Amino acid sequence: MLTPEQQKKIELQNKKITENLAHIRHRIVVFSGKGGVGKTTVSVNLAYGLQIKGYKTGILDADVTGPNVPKMTGINDQVLMQGDRLIPQERNNVKVISLANIIPPNQPVIWRGPLRSNLLNQFLGDVEWGELDYLVADLPPGTGDEILTMTQKMAPDLAIIVTTPQEVSLIDSARAISMAKKMGIPLIGLVENMSILICPSCGAKIDLFGSGGGKKQAEETNVRFLGSLPISLEARRLGDEGKPFILERREARISIAIMDIITGIENMFSAMKAKKTGSEL
């Protein structure tokens, strides 16, 4: 049972979040049923791909215990405060907020669920995002407290589930799709990462983790299949160097695939807008 003071604090926090997010046109959550499928790589390069297309974009690193967005974007500076507002870092015109830029390097985040959720509430309500077309939230794997907080408080209009073609990944991504549906997220799309490996010597395509699993799952669960991304050794190297591959290798196969996925996202939002407009006539 909450005390009146606790209830008032929650209401004030929710009001701040609502007012802050009112300046953001579209809110996207990127998550997966399991770790190691390249969810952060997808989040970062989607955000920078959107920026390339002229959209004002931000990334919220919601993976509190494994915040890797700063590593992949090359952002090392500490987050600054302006009054009671957090000022996000910025690289190549994309705004980024992450716990990794707040705590000392290599410090483990040994926090229980409520503490992690409180931090995400701060990222939603106290960060000076300004006017954005897209805010991309990189969520932790699984279906834990952080997922609940972000889907309830951020009110995303699109969930992107990242999987690999591997059966064990598809089992977990099916759970993620089910959760997105239960949380009432209007649009759900699936991205199959690590779909093929292109041999650097002969150019042959190798189905390292199988093939076609993501597209089949999207059809079976009635969600939009946004596309497949190949395994790219160069993309891995650039990510380790803090350089989003979409910025460094615009003509690479994986970058073209990301831009195709973004076109799919634009089409989903256009269709949703047209449907909404039609229902209001």
Residue, then its C-alpha position, 0 to 999 in steps of 0.5 A: m500500500l502506497t502512502p499519499e506521499q509516495q503516490k504523489k511522487i509517482e504521479l509527478q514522475n509520470k507527468k514529467i515523462t508524459e510532458n517530455l515524451a510529447h516532444i518525440r514523434h515516434r518511440i521505438v523499442v528494440f529488444s530480443g528474447k536472448g542476449g548475443v543476437g546483435k540487438t545493440t548493433v541493430s539499435v545503434n545503426l538504425a538510429y544513425g540510419l534514421q539520422i542519415k535520412g534527415y530525422k532528428t534521432g536519439i538513443l536511450d540505452a535501457d540495458v542498465t546492467g550491460p550498457n554498450v551503446p557508448k562503446m559502439t558510438g565512441i562516446n566516452d564523456q560523462v553526462l552533464m547536468q543542467g539544473d535538474r535535467l540530464i544533458p545527453q551526449e551527442r555524436n554525428n547529430v544523434k543524442v545518446i543517454s546511457l548509464a555507462n557515461i554516468i558511472p565509473p568505467n568497469q563498475p558493475v551495476i549490482w542493482r535490483g529491479p526497482l532501482r533499474s526501473n527508477l533509472l529508466n524513469q529518469f532517462l524518460g522524464d529528466v533527459e533534455w531530449g528536445e524535439l525528436d522524430y525518433l527515439v530508439a531504446d535499446l532494451p536488455p534481453g529477456t522479459g524483465d523489469e526494464i522491459l515492463t518499465m519501458t513499454q508502460k512508461m515510454a508508450p512505444d509505437l513500434a517494437i523491433i524484435v531482433t533474432t538470429p535464424q538459430e532455433v534457440s534464438l527463435i524460441d526466445s524471440a517468439r516470447a518477445i513477440s508475445m510480450a510486445k503484443k500483450m503490452g499493446i504495442p501498436l506495431i511490431g517488426l522482426v529483424e533477422n540478424m546474422s542471417i548469412l556469412i559472406c566468405p571474405s575469400c571467395g564470396a560464397k554465402i554460408d548459412l552459419f546459423g541456418s536460414g529463413g527462420g526469422k521470416k517464417q516466424a514473422e509469418e507465423t506470428n503475424v508481425r512485419f518481417l523487416g529484413s535480414l542482416p548478414i554477418s559482417l566482420e568489418a561491422r564487428r570491427l567498426g563497432d569495437e572501434g566506436k564507429p557505426f558501420i552505417l556511417e563508415r561503409r554506406e555502400a556495404r551490403i549490411s548498410i544497404a540492408i539497414m536502410d531497407i529496414i528503415t524504409g520498412i519502418e517508414n512504411m509501417f508508420s505511414a500505413m498507421k497514420a493513413k489508417k488513423t486518418g481514415s478512421e477519423l473521417 
